[in-house]
Amino acid sequence: MKIKQITNFLEDFASLHYQESYDNSGLIIGDANLEVNSVLISLDCTESVIDEAIETGCNFIISHHPLIFKGLKKLNGSNFVQRTIIKAIKYDI
């Protein structure tokens, strides 16, 4: 199954139309055409969640809270959000 099939299902169930103006819902990191091996579900997407996904072979994470709430100006690993994004991209998660 591809990521876009999962996100389409979730967005049919919980339409992006209903999100608040401050929300950042939908696919945040990754390629919608990537084949999903297994899914990890979490409240937040943190470095430890990425580590767990790597250890268990999950390549897709569904989290209630988005990792990115507002725009990023740098991606140099200087905070946990940036480090988490870098690791997710590095491991195709």
C-alpha positions as CSV (number, residue, x, y, z in Angstrom):
1,M,0.0,0.0,0.0
2,K,1.2,3.5,-0.8
3,I,1.3,6.5,1.6
4,K,-1.2,8.3,-0.5
5,Q,-3.7,5.5,-0.1
6,I,-3.4,5.8,3.7
7,T,-3.5,9.6,3.8
8,N,-6.5,9.6,1.4
9,F,-8.4,7.2,3.7
10,L,-7.5,9.3,6.8
11,E,-8.5,12.6,5.0
12,D,-11.8,11.1,3.9
13,F,-12.5,10.2,7.5
14,A,-11.2,13.5,9.0
15,S,-11.3,16.1,6.2
16,L,-8.5,18.7,6.1
17,H,-11.3,21.2,5.5
18,Y,-12.2,21.1,9.2
19,Q,-8.7,21.8,10.6
20,E,-8.1,24.9,12.5
21,S,-6.1,27.8,11.0
22,Y,-3.1,27.0,13.2
23,D,-3.2,23.2,12.4
24,N,-0.7,21.6,10.1
25,S,-2.5,18.4,9.0
26,G,-1.8,15.9,6.2
27,L,1.5,14.5,4.9
28,I,4.3,16.6,6.3
29,I,7.4,14.7,5.4
30,G,7.9,12.1,2.7
31,D,6.9,10.9,-0.7
32,A,3.2,10.1,-1.1
33,N,4.1,7.4,-3.6
34,L,6.4,5.5,-1.2
35,E,5.3,1.9,-0.5
36,V,4.4,1.4,3.2
37,N,6.0,-1.6,5.0
38,S,4.4,-1.0,8.4
39,V,3.0,1.9,10.4
40,L,3.9,3.3,13.8
41,I,1.2,5.5,15.5
42,S,2.1,8.1,18.1
43,L,0.9,11.1,19.9
44,D,4.0,13.1,19.0
45,C,6.8,12.5,16.5
46,T,10.0,12.8,18.4
47,E,13.6,11.5,17.9
48,S,12.8,8.5,20.0
49,V,9.7,7.7,17.9
50,I,11.9,7.8,14.8
51,D,14.4,5.5,16.5
52,E,11.6,3.1,17.3
53,A,10.4,3.2,13.7
54,I,13.9,2.4,12.5
55,E,14.3,-0.5,15.1
56,T,11.0,-2.1,14.2
57,G,11.2,-1.5,10.4
58,C,8.3,1.0,10.2
59,N,8.6,3.4,7.3
60,F,5.5,5.5,8.0
61,I,4.5,7.3,11.2
62,I,1.0,8.7,11.9
63,S,1.1,11.2,14.8
64,H,-1.7,13.2,16.3
65,H,0.5,16.3,16.8
66,P,2.4,17.5,13.7
67,L,6.2,17.7,13.9
68,I,6.1,21.1,12.0
69,F,3.7,23.7,13.3
70,K,5.2,26.7,11.4
71,G,7.8,27.3,8.7
72,L,11.4,26.4,9.2
73,K,14.2,28.7,8.2
74,K,17.0,26.3,8.8
75,L,17.5,22.5,8.8
76,N,20.8,22.1,10.5
77,G,20.0,19.9,13.4
78,S,20.1,22.7,16.1
79,N,16.9,21.6,17.8
80,F,14.8,18.4,18.2
81,V,12.4,19.2,15.4
82,Q,15.2,19.7,12.9
83,R,17.0,16.5,14.1
84,T,13.8,14.5,13.9
85,I,13.1,15.7,10.3
86,I,16.7,15.0,9.2
87,K,16.6,11.5,10.7
88,A,13.1,10.8,9.1
89,I,14.3,11.8,5.7
90,K,17.6,9.9,6.1
91,Y,15.7,6.7,6.8
92,D,12.8,7.3,4.3
93,I,10.3,7.5,7.1
